[in-house]
């Protein structure tokens, strides 16, 4: 659960980098899995600058208490509602758990 909350906090903080990067033709993706995070940067040039900014931002992330509480409640609600989604949508998650 902490992995998902931290990812949400990072996603929320990286918005200011993403817009400019998208305009420059760069794409940035951050995902979670059982062993940690997946970071994907796609583009033609300046990827090293975006990577450095993102890693620095992840290391120095300052979390506001109210934002943390909002994301904690949202993550808990999503986990509780997982049992109610359509089976064809949840198969991807169950397949990941097997590998």
Rosetta constraint file for C-alpha pairs under 8 A:
AtomPair CA 1 CA 5 HARMONIC 6.35 0.50
AtomPair CA 1 CA 75 HARMONIC 7.38 0.50
AtomPair CA 1 CA 76 HARMONIC 7.96 0.50
AtomPair CA 2 CA 6 HARMONIC 6.00 0.50
AtomPair CA 3 CA 7 HARMONIC 6.16 0.50
AtomPair CA 3 CA 32 HARMONIC 7.10 0.50
AtomPair CA 3 CA 36 HARMONIC 7.50 0.50
AtomPair CA 4 CA 8 HARMONIC 6.15 0.50
AtomPair CA 4 CA 32 HARMONIC 7.09 0.50
AtomPair CA 4 CA 75 HARMONIC 7.17 0.50
AtomPair CA 5 CA 9 HARMONIC 6.25 0.50
AtomPair CA 5 CA 68 HARMONIC 7.77 0.50
AtomPair CA 5 CA 71 HARMONIC 6.19 0.50
AtomPair CA 5 CA 72 HARMONIC 6.15 0.50
AtomPair CA 5 CA 75 HARMONIC 6.70 0.50
AtomPair CA 6 CA 10 HARMONIC 6.16 0.50
AtomPair CA 7 CA 11 HARMONIC 6.00 0.50
AtomPair CA 7 CA 30 HARMONIC 7.56 0.50
AtomPair CA 7 CA 31 HARMONIC 7.59 0.50
AtomPair CA 7 CA 32 HARMONIC 7.50 0.50
AtomPair CA 8 CA 12 HARMONIC 6.07 0.50
AtomPair CA 8 CA 71 HARMONIC 6.90 0.50
AtomPair CA 9 CA 13 HARMONIC 6.23 0.50
AtomPair CA 9 CA 63 HARMONIC 7.47 0.50
AtomPair CA 9 CA 68 HARMONIC 7.44 0.50
AtomPair CA 9 CA 71 HARMONIC 7.50 0.50
AtomPair CA 10 CA 14 HARMONIC 6.00 0.50
AtomPair CA 10 CA 58 HARMONIC 6.48 0.50
AtomPair CA 10 CA 61 HARMONIC 7.52 0.50
AtomPair CA 11 CA 15 HARMONIC 6.68 0.50
AtomPair CA 11 CA 30 HARMONIC 7.90 0.50
AtomPair CA 14 CA 18 HARMONIC 6.29 0.50
AtomPair CA 14 CA 54 HARMONIC 7.30 0.50
AtomPair CA 14 CA 57 HARMONIC 7.79 0.50
AtomPair CA 15 CA 19 HARMONIC 6.60 0.50
AtomPair CA 16 CA 20 HARMONIC 7.31 0.50
AtomPair CA 17 CA 21 HARMONIC 6.13 0.50
AtomPair CA 17 CA 50 HARMONIC 7.82 0.50
AtomPair CA 18 CA 22 HARMONIC 5.94 0.50
AtomPair CA 18 CA 27 HARMONIC 7.74 0.50
AtomPair CA 18 CA 28 HARMONIC 7.19 0.50
AtomPair CA 19 CA 23 HARMONIC 6.39 0.50
AtomPair CA 20 CA 24 HARMONIC 6.36 0.50
AtomPair CA 21 CA 25 HARMONIC 6.36 0.50
AtomPair CA 21 CA 26 HARMONIC 5.06 0.50
AtomPair CA 21 CA 27 HARMONIC 6.83 0.50
AtomPair CA 21 CA 50 HARMONIC 7.57 0.50
AtomPair CA 22 CA 26 HARMONIC 5.09 0.50
AtomPair CA 22 CA 27 HARMONIC 5.99 0.50
AtomPair CA 25 CA 43 HARMONIC 5.90 0.50
AtomPair CA 25 CA 44 HARMONIC 7.39 0.50
AtomPair CA 26 CA 41 HARMONIC 7.04 0.50
AtomPair CA 26 CA 42 HARMONIC 5.60 0.50
AtomPair CA 26 CA 43 HARMONIC 4.45 0.50
AtomPair CA 26 CA 44 HARMONIC 7.25 0.50
AtomPair CA 26 CA 47 HARMONIC 7.24 0.50
AtomPair CA 27 CA 40 HARMONIC 7.89 0.50
AtomPair CA 27 CA 41 HARMONIC 5.59 0.50
AtomPair CA 27 CA 42 HARMONIC 4.96 0.50
AtomPair CA 27 CA 43 HARMONIC 6.33 0.50
AtomPair CA 28 CA 39 HARMONIC 7.52 0.50
AtomPair CA 28 CA 40 HARMONIC 5.71 0.50
AtomPair CA 28 CA 41 HARMONIC 4.61 0.50
AtomPair CA 28 CA 42 HARMONIC 6.52 0.50
AtomPair CA 29 CA 38 HARMONIC 7.79 0.50
AtomPair CA 29 CA 39 HARMONIC 5.77 0.50
AtomPair CA 29 CA 40 HARMONIC 4.91 0.50
AtomPair CA 29 CA 41 HARMONIC 6.42 0.50
AtomPair CA 30 CA 37 HARMONIC 6.84 0.50
AtomPair CA 30 CA 38 HARMONIC 5.61 0.50
AtomPair CA 30 CA 39 HARMONIC 4.69 0.50
AtomPair CA 30 CA 40 HARMONIC 6.40 0.50
AtomPair CA 31 CA 37 HARMONIC 5.57 0.50
AtomPair CA 31 CA 38 HARMONIC 4.93 0.50
AtomPair CA 31 CA 39 HARMONIC 6.55 0.50
AtomPair CA 32 CA 36 HARMONIC 5.85 0.50
AtomPair CA 32 CA 37 HARMONIC 4.50 0.50
AtomPair CA 32 CA 38 HARMONIC 6.03 0.50
AtomPair CA 33 CA 37 HARMONIC 6.10 0.50
AtomPair CA 33 CA 38 HARMONIC 7.47 0.50
AtomPair CA 41 CA 47 HARMONIC 6.79 0.50
AtomPair CA 41 CA 51 HARMONIC 7.56 0.50
AtomPair CA 42 CA 47 HARMONIC 7.40 0.50
AtomPair CA 43 CA 47 HARMONIC 6.71 0.50
AtomPair CA 46 CA 50 HARMONIC 6.70 0.50
AtomPair CA 47 CA 51 HARMONIC 6.11 0.50
AtomPair CA 48 CA 52 HARMONIC 6.07 0.50
AtomPair CA 49 CA 53 HARMONIC 6.23 0.50
AtomPair CA 50 CA 54 HARMONIC 6.06 0.50
AtomPair CA 51 CA 55 HARMONIC 6.08 0.50
AtomPair CA 52 CA 56 HARMONIC 6.05 0.50
AtomPair CA 53 CA 57 HARMONIC 6.00 0.50
AtomPair CA 54 CA 58 HARMONIC 6.09 0.50
AtomPair CA 55 CA 59 HARMONIC 6.11 0.50
AtomPair CA 56 CA 60 HARMONIC 6.05 0.50
AtomPair CA 57 CA 61 HARMONIC 5.55 0.50
AtomPair CA 63 CA 67 HARMONIC 7.12 0.50
AtomPair CA 63 CA 68 HARMONIC 6.61 0.50
AtomPair CA 64 CA 68 HARMONIC 6.23 0.50
AtomPair CA 65 CA 69 HARMONIC 6.27 0.50
AtomPair CA 66 CA 70 HARMONIC 6.31 0.50
AtomPair CA 67 CA 71 HARMONIC 6.28 0.50
AtomPair CA 68 CA 72 HARMONIC 5.96 0.50
AtomPair CA 69 CA 73 HARMONIC 6.15 0.50
AtomPair CA 70 CA 74 HARMONIC 6.20 0.50
AtomPair CA 71 CA 75 HARMONIC 6.01 0.50
AtomPair CA 72 CA 76 HARMONIC 6.17 0.50
AtomPair CA 73 CA 77 HARMONIC 6.07 0.50
AtomPair CA 74 CA 78 HARMONIC 6.14 0.50
AtomPair CA 75 CA 79 HARMONIC 6.22 0.50
AtomPair CA 76 CA 80 HARMONIC 6.23 0.50
AtomPair CA 77 CA 81 HARMONIC 6.12 0.50
AtomPair CA 78 CA 82 HARMONIC 6.11 0.50
AtomPair CA 79 CA 83 HARMONIC 7.92 0.50
AtomPair CA 81 CA 85 HARMONIC 7.01 0.50
AtomPair CA 82 CA 90 HARMONIC 7.87 0.50
AtomPair CA 85 CA 89 HARMONIC 6.79 0.50
AtomPair CA 85 CA 90 HARMONIC 6.95 0.50
AtomPair CA 86 CA 90 HARMONIC 6.74 0.50
AtomPair CA 87 CA 91 HARMONIC 6.31 0.50
AtomPair CA 90 CA 94 HARMONIC 6.51 0.50
AtomPair CA 91 CA 95 HARMONIC 5.99 0.50
AtomPair CA 92 CA 96 HARMONIC 6.28 0.50
AtomPair CA 93 CA 97 HARMONIC 6.45 0.50
AtomPair CA 94 CA 98 HARMONIC 6.63 0.50
AtomPair CA 95 CA 99 HARMONIC 6.81 0.50
